[in-house]
Amino acid sequence: MGAIKNEIRRFRFEHGEMTQQELAEKIGVTRQTVNAIELGKYSPSLEVAFRIAAAFGRPLEDVFRYLGD
């Protein structure tokens, strides 16, 4: 299966060095979940992916990219 790359870390730092905890609180998940998503160990649900993109004011495709097989 293909991998999903994300730019969460970059966008967190572009948004005032937002912590994983601050992002987690904004999107309604735990800090551990944000960490796992950011490290590529866990793929978020579509709803959580949209909430992450909205937290940064960016379209989904700016935050997440499918790399294919």
C-alpha positions as CSV (number, residue, x, y, z in Angstrom):
1,M,0.0,0.0,0.0
2,G,1.0,3.6,-0.6
3,A,2.1,6.0,2.1
4,I,0.6,9.3,3.2
5,K,3.0,12.1,3.7
6,N,2.0,15.1,5.8
7,E,3.3,18.6,6.5
8,I,1.8,18.8,10.1
9,R,5.2,19.6,11.7
10,R,5.9,22.4,9.2
11,F,2.5,24.0,9.6
12,R,2.7,23.8,13.4
13,F,5.9,25.8,13.4
14,E,4.5,28.2,10.8
15,H,1.6,28.8,13.2
16,G,3.5,30.3,16.1
17,E,5.3,27.1,17.0
18,M,2.0,25.4,17.9
19,T,2.7,22.4,20.1
20,Q,1.2,18.9,19.4
21,Q,-0.9,19.4,22.5
22,E,-2.3,22.7,21.2
23,L,-3.2,21.1,17.9
24,A,-4.7,18.1,19.6
25,E,-7.0,20.3,21.7
26,K,-8.1,22.2,18.6
27,I,-9.0,19.1,16.7
28,G,-10.4,17.0,19.6
29,V,-7.8,14.2,19.8
30,T,-4.9,13.3,22.1
31,R,-1.4,14.6,21.8
32,Q,-0.3,11.0,21.2
33,T,-2.6,10.7,18.2
34,V,-1.2,13.9,16.7
35,N,2.3,12.6,17.3
36,A,1.5,9.3,15.6
37,I,-0.1,11.0,12.6
38,E,2.8,13.5,12.3
39,L,5.4,10.6,12.3
40,G,3.4,8.7,9.7
41,K,2.7,5.8,12.1
42,Y,-1.0,6.3,11.9
43,S,-3.3,7.6,9.2
44,P,-6.1,9.9,10.5
45,S,-9.7,9.4,9.7
46,L,-11.0,11.6,6.9
47,E,-12.8,13.7,9.5
48,V,-9.7,14.2,11.6
49,A,-7.6,15.0,8.5
50,F,-10.1,17.8,7.5
51,R,-10.0,19.1,11.1
52,I,-6.2,19.3,11.0
53,A,-6.3,21.1,7.6
54,A,-8.9,23.5,9.0
55,A,-6.8,24.2,12.1
56,F,-4.1,25.5,9.8
57,G,-6.5,27.3,7.4
58,R,-5.2,25.2,4.5
59,P,-6.8,22.8,2.0
60,L,-6.5,19.1,2.8
61,E,-4.1,18.5,-0.1
62,D,-1.6,21.1,1.4
63,V,-1.4,19.1,4.6
64,F,-1.6,15.5,3.3
65,R,-0.3,13.9,0.2
66,Y,-0.8,10.3,-1.0
67,L,2.5,8.9,-2.4
68,G,1.0,5.9,-4.1
69,D,2.3,2.4,-4.4
